[in-house]
Amino acid sequence: MTINDLPYYLGMAIGAYMIWGATVKTDKKPYYWLHKRAEVLFKSKAHTFMSFSGGAVVGAMFFFMSLG
């Protein structure tokens, strides 16, 4: 692990937080703001969307970290 990998680990942590928030359907403030935006487009499926998008963030960060 180098200092150059830090943004990727931060992105993975944010993605994991999105997955966790969608799984437990929390109303804590950082997740609440993301969920409110997703709810405009996806209505009752916003938690599902947030779970998949969190997985996409984690996957993308892992992919780009493995390139370097």
VENSULFEN-V539962 format. One record per residue. N is the residue number from 1. RES is the residue in three letters. D_FIRST is the distance of its C-alpha to the first C-alpha in Angstrom with 2 decimals. Layout:
BEGIN
N&RES&D_FIRST ; N&RES&D_FIRST
END
This chain:
BEGIN
1&MET&0.00 ; 2&THR&3.77 ; 3&ILE&6.91 ; 4&ASN&8.06 ; 5&ASP&6.32 ; 6&LEU&8.08 ; 7&PRO&11.41 ; 8&TYR&10.64 ; 9&TYR&9.71 ; 10&LEU&12.80 ; 11&GLY&14.79 ; 12&MET&14.13 ; 13&ALA&15.32 ; 14&ILE&18.31 ; 15&GLY&19.15 ; 16&ALA&19.09 ; 17&TYR&21.34 ; 18&MET&23.64 ; 19&ILE&23.99 ; 20&TRP&24.69 ; 21&GLY&27.18 ; 22&ALA&28.98 ; 23&THR&29.23 ; 24&VAL&30.77 ; 25&LYS&32.58 ; 26&THR&31.78 ; 27&ASP&33.41 ; 28&LYS&30.92 ; 29&LYS&30.79 ; 30&PRO&27.54 ; 31&TYR&28.06 ; 32&TYR&31.79 ; 33&TRP&31.53 ; 34&LEU&29.56 ; 35&HIS&32.02 ; 36&LYS&35.03 ; 37&ARG&34.09 ; 38&ALA&33.54 ; 39&GLU&36.79 ; 40&VAL&38.77 ; 41&LEU&38.02 ; 42&PHE&37.59 ; 43&LYS&39.97 ; 44&SER&39.70 ; 45&LYS&36.85 ; 46&ALA&34.40 ; 47&HIS&32.44 ; 48&THR&32.11 ; 49&PHE&30.97 ; 50&MET&28.33 ; 51&SER&27.04 ; 52&PHE&26.83 ; 53&SER&25.36 ; 54&GLY&22.61 ; 55&GLY&21.88 ; 56&ALA&21.97 ; 57&VAL&19.45 ; 58&VAL&16.95 ; 59&GLY&17.83 ; 60&ALA&17.62 ; 61&MET&14.18 ; 62&PHE&12.96 ; 63&PHE&15.14 ; 64&PHE&14.11 ; 65&MET&10.36 ; 66&SER&11.48 ; 67&LEU&13.76 ; 68&GLY&11.43
END
